[in-house]
Amino acid sequence: MRWYMDSTNSRSGGKGTMRIIADHGVCIGAGQCVRTDPSLFDQDENGLVKILHANLGEGKLNSAERASYVCPAQALKLAYE
């Protein structure tokens, strides 16, 4: 399992910094994340998810949550740092 960590946010309710995590080991390249927010996600040359922004503002956090929900491989997770 290979985890790729990127992106942070301070909307954490005192729990720390929010991170979005992409697992390239389970990503199937369906592209639902890119369709959810192409300004936050892209796909690499192999079709695997790429996270484009280091910081998640309020709008980006909502997009990241939605992308995590719609990912058919469940390759995206949100976690507190």
C-alpha positions as a Python dict, from the first residue, in 0.01 Angstrom:
ca = {
    (1, 'M'): (0, 0, 0),
    (2, 'R'): (154, 331, -108),
    (3, 'W'): (8, 645, 46),
    (4, 'Y'): (65, 987, -102),
    (5, 'M'): (-4, 1268, 143),
    (6, 'D'): (-72, 1623, 39),
    (7, 'S'): (-287, 1922, 120),
    (8, 'T'): (-368, 2071, 457),
    (9, 'N'): (-648, 2267, 622),
    (10, 'S'): (-700, 2425, 960),
    (11, 'R'): (-1077, 2344, 980),
    (12, 'S'): (-1011, 2068, 1224),
    (13, 'G'): (-1208, 2149, 1536),
    (14, 'G'): (-890, 2165, 1741),
    (15, 'K'): (-772, 1823, 1624),
    (16, 'G'): (-482, 1946, 1409),
    (17, 'T'): (-435, 1998, 1038),
    (18, 'M'): (-660, 1825, 786),
    (19, 'R'): (-483, 1626, 516),
    (20, 'I'): (-604, 1455, 204),
    (21, 'I'): (-435, 1123, 138),
    (22, 'A'): (-430, 936, -192),
    (23, 'D'): (-342, 567, -205),
    (24, 'H'): (-184, 499, -544),
    (25, 'G'): (-185, 128, -464),
    (26, 'V'): (-565, 113, -491),
    (27, 'C'): (-636, 404, -732),
    (28, 'I'): (-792, 264, -1050),
    (29, 'G'): (-775, 587, -1251),
    (30, 'A'): (-1151, 634, -1280),
    (31, 'G'): (-1106, 1013, -1268),
    (32, 'Q'): (-1405, 1089, -1046),
    (33, 'C'): (-1180, 1307, -831),
    (34, 'V'): (-1085, 1518, -1133),
    (35, 'R'): (-1450, 1550, -1231),
    (36, 'T'): (-1530, 1662, -876),
    (37, 'D'): (-1272, 1944, -879),
    (38, 'P'): (-1020, 1971, -1165),
    (39, 'S'): (-848, 2259, -986),
    (40, 'L'): (-764, 2026, -694),
    (41, 'F'): (-705, 1691, -866),
    (42, 'D'): (-540, 1569, -1185),
    (43, 'Q'): (-419, 1235, -1314),
    (44, 'D'): (-57, 1141, -1384),
    (45, 'E'): (69, 967, -1698),
    (46, 'N'): (-55, 635, -1557),
    (47, 'G'): (-400, 774, -1479),
    (48, 'L'): (-340, 782, -1103),
    (49, 'V'): (-469, 1069, -890),
    (50, 'K'): (-247, 1375, -842),
    (51, 'I'): (-330, 1630, -572),
    (52, 'L'): (-256, 1977, -707),
    (53, 'H'): (-283, 2210, -407),
    (54, 'A'): (-85, 2210, -85),
    (55, 'N'): (-349, 2404, 108),
    (56, 'L'): (-718, 2324, 136),
    (57, 'G'): (-931, 2634, 181),
    (58, 'E'): (-1294, 2594, 285),
    (59, 'G'): (-1403, 2535, -75),
    (60, 'K'): (-1124, 2287, -141),
    (61, 'L'): (-1196, 2091, 176),
    (62, 'N'): (-1556, 2045, 64),
    (63, 'S'): (-1434, 1927, -278),
    (64, 'A'): (-1185, 1689, -117),
    (65, 'E'): (-1460, 1542, 102),
    (66, 'R'): (-1685, 1491, -200),
    (67, 'A'): (-1405, 1336, -408),
    (68, 'S'): (-1326, 1097, -124),
    (69, 'Y'): (-1693, 996, -115),
    (70, 'V'): (-1732, 939, -492),
    (71, 'C'): (-1400, 759, -550),
    (72, 'P'): (-1499, 405, -662),
    (73, 'A'): (-1172, 258, -531),
    (74, 'Q'): (-1186, 458, -205),
    (75, 'A'): (-830, 574, -280),
    (76, 'L'): (-882, 914, -115),
    (77, 'K'): (-902, 968, 259),
    (78, 'L'): (-919, 1273, 482),
    (79, 'A'): (-726, 1261, 807),
    (80, 'Y'): (-609, 1493, 1081),
    (81, 'E'): (-239, 1540, 1115),
}
